[in-house]
Amino acid sequence: MRSTHPLLAAAAALALLPLPLAHAQATPPDATGPAASAQTLPASGAAAVGRAQPGDMTESVVATVNDDVISSFDIVQRMRLLVVTAGIQPTQQNLPALQQEAIRSLIDEHLELQDLREEGKTQKFNLIASDAEVEDEISQIARSNNTSASQLLAQLAAQGVGPQTLKDQLRAEISWRGWIRGRYGQRLEIGEDRIKAFQKRQEADANKPQYEISEIFIDASRAGGEAQAIQGATELLTQLKGGAPFAAVARQFSNSPTAANGGQVGWITPGEMAPEVDAALDNLRPGQLSDPIPVKDGAYIILLQDRRAGGATVVVHLEQVAIGLPKTASQAEVDAAAAKLTALRAKLHGCDGLEAIADKVSGVSAGDLGEAEIKDLAPAFRDAVEPMKVGDVSDPIRTDAGLHLIAVCDRHLGGAGILTPEQIKDRLFGEELAMISKRALRDLRNQATIETR
């Protein structure tokens, strides 16, 4: 939640929200404690719902997560937070989806915090984010909106969102993210073989069209089924077409790891995502939103930000060993030089120690040619290098200057949108952590006792 949030845009329609839930029940008049001062989900009275504060109405239990209670007040507050931070317009049609998303997110957060408390007892270490960490996160959100933390909370309060609602959401997010990274991050290794495999895919896809996209993904298992995922995506698309900021909606509603970055995926080529997404991209223009795209495990909404033709360049780092020969050298001189280089080639292991080995042979010179795009090499070098892999050494190559052995020290793609090895490593690391987090939360759901009323 570090990018710009539309918290400064007041959700005026919130004042008109009727939020009826059939399970709302009144607390007895003599009730005391938190329930007596909380707000319930009213069966009528739109204006009252929009601006009601704790104490106006009573609350009821909506769900229990093991021993934790989620109240109607919690649900109303989370629904308001979703509306305000995502910049969407609440309607009678999307209220059920907002309600379900509020319930699902609160259940997940309760499960996460319960697990962290139990782990903390075992490890004798507090794994829950401190007040200072939560306040720091709020300050970062405020700065991204060119305001202060106190002003941001005041503006939320003006929309009926209590400060504790935002703090609770952030505390769960910070704590769980820190736990997953702390527990698994140090043990998670992205090997060179995976980075090289990624680079090979990049090179193979260099001439394919490229798309810069953002995504919202609705997970069918979380939404309650494929039909519900498509319905949820359809309702979000209506909000996006009505002006809701894509990044803000993605942060609150997307189930993809990219949600934390406002749904931003970056540049992709066909084959990186589901075939259904590839097919949809072919029909989009930059700036366009896709219709909901059903896939086997949910539904996507894709925003195509830009597209470009393929044609990334291949960059090579070369070293050479050479014997100088004039263009007029006799065939016997050329054959003698070729024999000397062929014998030397058998002793070479790519670029490793190439110059030191060559220095021991009289009449030859060695040197580093640096990096260059293959297309910019001299024709004789280009034809030799094009099929070569890192570590390969060419046969002797005749040019007007002499005979040459060319060794490929490195080979990678160049041009815009091409990821460096470090960027590839970061991307794969993030994807691995996201999958670990998803599996851990799924296991918690399967083991928990969750009841809704």
N, C-alpha and C positions, 0 to 999 in steps of 0.2 A: 504494500500500500504506500509506496514511496513516490508515485507519480501523481500528477494533478488529479484531484478528486473534485467533482462538481458540487462540493458542499456549500458553496456560496450561492448557488442557485436555489432559491426558496421553492419548496414543493407546495405551492398554494393549493393544489388539488387535494392535499392531505386533509385539509379542513372539511372536505366533502366526503371523506371516506366512511361508508358504512362497513363495519367489519364484523358481520354476524358469524358466530360460531355456535353450532347447536349445543356444544357441550358446556357453554358458560353456565355456571351455577353461582348463586348468591352465597356469601359467607354469612353465618348467623349474626344478628345485630350486635351481640355481645362479644364478638371475636376480638382478639387482641393480637399484637405482634405484627410482623411484616404483611400478612395477608390483609389485615384490617386497613392498612394505609395504601394498598396497591389498587391498580385500575383493572377493571374487568373488561371483557369483550362484550359490548352492548348489542342487543338485538335490534335496536333502532336508535335514531338520533345521530344523524351524520355529523353535524357540526360538533356535537359533544365528543364524538370519537376523535375527530381531527385535532382538537385542542385540549382534551382532557388531561389532567395531571394526576399523579398518584394521590390518592385520597378521595378522588371524585367518585370512584366506584370500587366494588370489591373484585377479587380475583378468584380464579378457579384453577384446578390442576388440569393441564392439557396432556402432559405426558410424564412418565417416570423413566429414568435411565438408571438401572440398578437402584440405588437408594436416593438418587437425585430427582428433584421435582422441577419440571418446566411449567410455569404458570401462564395463564392467559395474558397477564401483564407482560411477561417476557416475550411472548409471541407478538403482541401489539408493538412493543418497543422495537423488536427486531424488524418487523415489517416496515415500520417508519424509517428505520435506519437504511434498509434496502432501498426504499423509495427515494430518500434524499440523496444518498451517496451514489446511487446509480443514475440519478437524474431522469427516472421514468415517471410516467403519468399513471396514477392508479385508476383503474376502472372496475366496474362490476365484473367484467370478463376476466381480468387478470388477478383479481383478489385471491381466488383459490390457489393459483400458482404461487403468489407471494406468500400466502400462508404456509403452503407446503415447503417452500424453500426455507422459510424462517424456522419451521419445526426441524427440518433435516439438518440445517446448519447448527442449530442449538444442540441437537442430539449428538452430532459429531464432536462438537466442542466439549460437551460434558464427558464423552467417552475419552477424549484425548487427555483432559485434565485429571480424570480419575486414574488413568493409567500412569500419568506422570507422578501423581501423589504416591501411588503404590511403589513405583520405581524409586522415588525419592526416599521412602522409608527403608527400602532394601539397601540403597546405597548410602543412606544417612547424609543425603545432600538434597537441597531444595531445587527442584527442576522447574518450578513455576516462575515465570517472569516477574520481576520485582515491579513495584509501583514506579520506580525511577525509569526502568526500561519502557514501560507503557507510556509514561509521560514524554519520554524522548521520541517515541514513535509518533505520538500525537503532534509534537512540535515539528517533526519532519513533514507530516501531512499539512500542517498549517503553513509552514514555509513554502511548500509547493503551491499553496493557494494564495500566497502573498498576504498572509494574515498572521495573527498570533494564536497560540493555543487557547488562550482564554476567550478570544473573540470567536474562534471556531466553535468551541463548546457552547458559547452563548447563542450562536446562530443555530446550532443543532437544537438547543433547548427551545428556541423560538418555533421550531417545527415539531415540538412535542417529543424530542428524543433526549432522554436523560443521559448525562455524561457517562454513567456507569455502563450503559448499553454499549457504547463504543469501546470503553476500556475493557469490558469483558471479552468482546470479540478480538481485540488486539492482543490481550493477554494470552488467550488460547492460541492464536496464530503464532505469536512470538515464541511461546513455550514449546509448542509442538515442532516448529521449524528448527529451533535450537537443539531439541532432543534428537531429532532424526539426523541432523548434521553432526552433532557431537558423538552420537553412538555409532553411526555407520560411516560417517565421512572419512575418518582416519583410516578405516579398514578398507575403504573402497578405492581400488586402484584401476585406473584406465590405462591399459597396457599399450605399448607402442604398436602392437599388431592391430588393435582396434582403431587407433589413429590412422595407421597406414591404410587399413581397409576403407576407412571413411574417405581418405584422400583419393584412393583409387576410384571410388564411386563418384567423387567430384570430377575427377578427370574424365571418367567415362561419360558423365553427363554434361561435359563442358559445352557441347554444341546444342544441347536442348534448350528450349525457352525457359526463362526464369521468372518467378513470380514473387513479389514481396507482399506478404499477407499478414493479417491478424485473424484470430479465430475465437469463437465461443463454442465450447463443446459441452453438450448436455449428456451426462453418463446415464445410460438406460438403467443400469443396476441401482443407481441412486435415485433416479426419477420414478422408479416403479414399473419400468417396462419400456419397450421401444415406442409404443404409441404415446406414452406420456412424455418421453423425451422429445419426440417430434412436435407434440402439442406445446411443450414448454419453449422449444426453439421458435415455433411460429408466433407465440405471444411476445417473445423478446424481439423478434424481427419487426413486429408492429410498433414496438416502442422505439426501436432504432430508426425506423422510417419516420417516426414522429419527432425525431430530434434528440433522443437520448444519446449521450456520448458513448461510442463503442467501447472505449477503454474502461470507462466506469462500469458499464454493464458487465463487461468481461470480468472485472475484478470481483464483482459480487456474485455472479451467477455461473461463470464458466467452471467446469470441473477439470479443465486441462491445467498442467503445471504452468502454462504461460499466463494464467489468470493473474498472477502476482505482477506481471509486466503489462497489464492491460490487454492481454491477449496477443501481444506482438510476437510473431513467429520469426520474421525476417525473410530472407530470400530462400526459396526452395526451388527444386526442379521436379518434374513429373517422376513419380515413383517413391517420393519421400513420405507421402501421405496416402490415405486410402484411395483406391481407383475412382470411387464416386466423387471425391474432392477434385482429383485431376480432371475429370470430365466436366465438372462445373466451372473450373478455372478457365477452360477453353472458351467459355461463353460470356466471360465477364470482361468489362472494361475497367481501367483504373478508376477508383472511387466508388465502384459499385459493390453492393451487398448481394450475396447469394441468397436464394431461397433456402429453407432448411434442407440439409443434405443428410438423408438417412444412411447410416453405416451399421455394421453388424453389432456394435456395442453402444450406439447412441445416435446423436444428431449434431451436425456442425452448422454454424453460420460463419461464412467466410467474407472478410472485407479485403478486396483486392486493392492494394495501395499503389502498386506499380508493376509493370511487366517489361521485359526486354528480351530480345533475341539472344540465342546462345552465342558462343564464340569466345569463351574464356581462353586466355592464352596459356601455353605451357612454358614454364621458366625452368631452365637447367643451369646448374653450376658445374663448370667443366675445368679440368686440368689437362695438360697435354705434355707429351714427349715428342721432340721433333729433331729431324736431321735436315739441315739446310741444303737445298739443291737448286741450282738455277733451272729455269724453264728449259734451257738448252742441254741439260745433262743427258748423257748417253743412257741407253737402256741398261747397259751393264752397271753403271753407277746407281741407277734407280733400283735394280735388282739387289745390289749389295746393301744398299741402305734399308730396303724392305726386309732382307734377311736379318739384319742387325736388330731392327725394331720388333720383328716377329719373335726372335729369341728373347728380347727384353720383355715383351708382352707376357710371356709365360711366367715371369717372376713377379708380375704386378697383381695386387689384390685391390682393384678399384683405385681410389685416391689415397688409400692408407700408405704412407711412406713413399709415395710415388717419386717425389723429387729426390729423396735420399738414395733410392735404388738407382735412379737414372744418372745421378752424379758419378756413380762408379763405372759408368760406361763411357769410354772416350768418343768424342765426336757427336754427342747428343746433348740437347738442352731440354730443360723441363720448366714448367711454370704454371701458375694459376690464371686461368682465363676469366674467372669471375662468373657472374650470372648474366644470362641473356635469354630472351624469348627465342624459342626454336625457329619461329618464322623469320627472325632477323639474322640467323646464322648464314654464313657463306653456303652456297648450294651444296658443295661437297660435304661440309660438316653437317648441314641440316639433314641430308639424306642418310648419313651414317647414324646420327644421334636419335632421329625420330623413333626408331623401334627399340632403342636401348633402355635398360633399367638402371637404377642406382647401383653402382658397383661394377657395371660393365665397362670393358675397355675395348675400343674398336680395333679392327684390323688397320694396317697402315693405309693412310689416306693421302693421295697425291694432290698437291696444289702447286701453283706457280712458284711458291716459296720453298717447297721441299716435300718431305714425307712426315706424317704426323700420326701419333696414337692419341686418341681422345678418350678420357675417362670421365664418366658421369658421377659426380659427387653428390648431387641432390637433384630432385626433380619435383616440381609442384606447380599448381595452377596459379596464375596471376590474373589481375583484373578485379573489378568491383564485385562484391558479393562472395568472393572466395574466402573461406575460413582458413586462418593460419592454424598450425598444429596446436597452439595454445588455446585458440578459440574452439577448436574441435574437442579438445580435452574438457574444457569447461562445459560445453554443450552436453557431451556424453555423461559427465559427472552429474549435471543437473537432472538429466533424464533418469539416471539410475536412482538418485535420491527421491525423485518424484514417484517412481514405481515402488520403492521401498515404503514410502509414506502411505501410498494408496493401499498396498497389501496389509500394512500394519493396522490401518483404520478399518479395513474390511474384516480382519480377524477380530478386532475389538467388537464390531457390530455382531458378528456371528456368536461370540461368547457372551454377549450382554443380555440382560433381561430388559427389554424395552416395551413399554405399554403406552398406547395412546387412547384417549378417552373422547 
